[in-house]
């Protein structure tokens, strides 16, 4: 089976839409080139560096969300266990450990095949989901790195939910 390649004309560049949303929301951003934009967003536990990149070859809008947490070499294996446990729970996106930098990053790619353009609502929702995931699991990452907790214990500690009021 062969797929025909059709030429589609995009109404706008996908990163232009992200820039528009960032401007409207008064988010701090920097546009490095046509295909990339970086945002600085305050989260609940940390400041997040968010980048959106347009990957023309596969017509995908890639989101990467990183935060300042260096994983020491002796904790890499336990961090990878934690990432596997967390990624099982995520519907959209995933966490990666970038070995060169020793940092954790949330990643997601939105396919926009056939000339589709992202809507401002999609951009906001993708960003919100990334920030929510980072905020939800940030302390588990810290428990593994700074408290030397095992992955399953660190995850249990952050997923603990209080019932009732005090």
VEXDREN-2710 file (C-alpha; in Angstrom, 1 decimal):
% VEXDREN-2710
k/r/px/py/pz
1/UNK/0.0/0.0/0.0
2/UNK/1.4/3.4/-0.9
3/UNK/0.2/6.6/0.6
4/UNK/0.0/9.6/-1.8
5/UNK/1.7/12.7/-0.7
6/UNK/-0.5/15.7/-1.0
7/UNK/0.6/19.2/-0.8
8/UNK/-1.3/21.3/1.8
9/UNK/-0.9/25.0/2.4
10/UNK/-0.9/26.0/6.1
11/UNK/-2.9/29.0/6.9
12/UNK/-0.3/30.0/9.5
13/UNK/2.9/28.7/11.1
14/UNK/2.0/26.6/14.2
15/UNK/4.6/28.4/16.3
16/UNK/2.8/31.7/15.4
17/UNK/-0.3/30.5/17.2
18/UNK/1.7/29.7/20.3
19/UNK/3.3/33.2/20.2
20/UNK/-0.2/34.7/19.9
21/UNK/-1.4/32.7/22.9
22/UNK/1.7/33.6/24.9
23/UNK/1.2/37.3/24.1
24/UNK/-2.5/37.2/25.1
25/UNK/-1.6/35.5/28.4
26/UNK/1.3/37.8/29.2
27/UNK/3.7/34.8/29.4
28/UNK/7.4/35.6/29.1
29/UNK/8.6/34.1/25.8
30/UNK/11.5/34.2/23.3
31/UNK/11.2/33.3/19.7
32/UNK/14.6/31.9/18.5
33/UNK/13.6/31.2/15.0
34/UNK/10.5/30.5/12.9
35/UNK/10.2/26.9/14.2
36/UNK/10.9/27.4/17.9
37/UNK/9.6/29.4/20.9
38/UNK/10.6/29.2/24.6
39/UNK/8.3/30.1/27.4
40/UNK/9.0/30.7/31.1
41/UNK/6.1/29.6/33.3
42/UNK/5.8/29.6/37.1
43/UNK/4.5/26.3/38.4
44/UNK/3.4/25.3/41.9
45/UNK/6.8/23.9/42.9
46/UNK/9.2/25.3/40.4
47/UNK/9.8/27.6/37.4
48/UNK/9.4/25.6/34.2
49/UNK/11.2/26.2/30.9
50/UNK/8.8/25.2/28.1
51/UNK/9.8/25.0/24.5
52/UNK/7.6/24.4/21.5
53/UNK/9.3/23.2/18.3
54/UNK/7.8/22.7/14.9
55/UNK/9.2/19.5/13.2
56/UNK/8.3/19.9/9.5
57/UNK/9.4/16.5/8.4
58/UNK/6.7/14.7/10.5
59/UNK/4.3/17.7/10.8
60/UNK/4.5/17.6/14.6
61/UNK/4.4/20.3/17.2
62/UNK/6.8/19.2/20.0
63/UNK/6.5/20.4/23.6
64/UNK/9.3/20.0/26.1
65/UNK/9.0/21.1/29.7
66/UNK/12.0/21.1/31.9
67/UNK/12.8/22.3/35.4
68/UNK/15.9/22.8/37.5
69/UNK/16.6/19.3/39.0
70/UNK/19.9/17.5/38.4
71/UNK/19.9/13.8/38.8
72/UNK/23.2/12.6/40.2
73/UNK/24.7/9.5/38.5
74/UNK/24.1/7.3/41.5
75/UNK/20.3/8.0/41.4
76/UNK/19.8/7.6/37.7
77/UNK/18.5/4.0/37.9
78/UNK/16.0/4.8/40.6
79/UNK/14.9/7.9/38.7
80/UNK/14.3/5.7/35.6
81/UNK/12.2/3.4/37.7
82/UNK/10.1/6.4/38.9
83/UNK/9.7/7.7/35.4
84/UNK/8.4/4.3/34.3
85/UNK/5.9/4.2/37.1
86/UNK/4.7/7.8/36.4
87/UNK/4.5/7.3/32.6
88/UNK/2.1/4.3/33.2
89/UNK/-0.3/6.8/34.7
90/UNK/-0.1/9.5/32.0
91/UNK/-2.7/9.6/29.2
92/UNK/-0.9/12.3/27.2
93/UNK/2.9/12.9/27.0
94/UNK/5.7/11.3/29.0
95/UNK/8.7/12.1/31.2
96/UNK/12.2/11.4/30.0
97/UNK/15.6/11.5/31.7
98/UNK/18.1/13.4/29.5
99/UNK/21.3/11.6/30.3
100/UNK/23.7/14.2/28.9
101/UNK/22.3/16.9/31.2
102/UNK/21.0/14.6/34.0
103/UNK/17.6/16.4/33.9
104/UNK/14.0/15.3/33.8
105/UNK/11.8/16.6/31.0
106/UNK/8.1/16.2/30.1
107/UNK/7.6/15.7/26.4
108/UNK/4.6/15.6/24.1
109/UNK/4.1/15.8/20.3
110/UNK/0.9/16.9/18.6
111/UNK/0.6/15.6/15.0
112/UNK/-0.8/18.2/12.6
113/UNK/-0.7/16.2/9.4
114/UNK/-2.4/17.3/6.2
115/UNK/-2.0/21.0/6.8
116/UNK/-3.9/21.1/10.2
117/UNK/-3.3/24.1/12.3
118/UNK/-3.4/24.0/16.1
119/UNK/-6.0/26.1/17.8
120/UNK/-5.3/28.4/20.7
121/UNK/-7.4/26.1/22.9
122/UNK/-5.3/23.1/22.0
123/UNK/-2.1/25.0/22.7
124/UNK/-3.4/26.1/26.1
125/UNK/-4.6/22.6/26.9
126/UNK/-1.3/20.9/25.9
127/UNK/0.6/23.4/28.0
128/UNK/-1.8/23.0/31.0
129/UNK/-1.5/19.2/30.9
130/UNK/2.3/19.5/30.8
131/UNK/2.4/21.9/33.8
132/UNK/-0.1/19.8/35.7
133/UNK/2.0/16.7/35.2
134/UNK/5.2/18.5/36.3
135/UNK/3.5/20.0/39.4
136/UNK/1.9/16.7/40.3
137/UNK/5.1/14.6/40.2
138/UNK/7.8/17.2/41.0
139/UNK/8.1/16.3/44.7
140/UNK/8.5/12.6/43.8
141/UNK/11.5/13.5/41.7
142/UNK/12.9/15.4/44.6
143/UNK/12.3/12.5/47.0
144/UNK/14.3/10.2/44.7
145/UNK/17.1/12.7/44.2
146/UNK/17.4/14.4/47.6
147/UNK/15.8/12.0/50.1
148/UNK/17.2/8.8/48.5
149/UNK/13.7/7.3/48.5
150/UNK/12.9/4.3/46.3
151/UNK/10.7/5.1/43.3
152/UNK/7.5/3.4/44.5
153/UNK/7.7/5.1/47.9
154/UNK/8.3/8.5/46.4
155/UNK/5.3/8.1/44.1
156/UNK/3.1/6.9/46.9
157/UNK/4.0/9.9/48.9
158/UNK/2.9/12.4/46.3
159/UNK/-0.2/10.5/45.2
160/UNK/-1.5/10.4/48.8
161/UNK/-4.8/12.3/48.9
162/UNK/-6.3/13.8/52.0
163/UNK/-10.0/13.1/52.6
164/UNK/-12.1/15.5/54.7
165/UNK/-11.2/18.8/56.4
166/UNK/-9.3/19.6/59.5
END
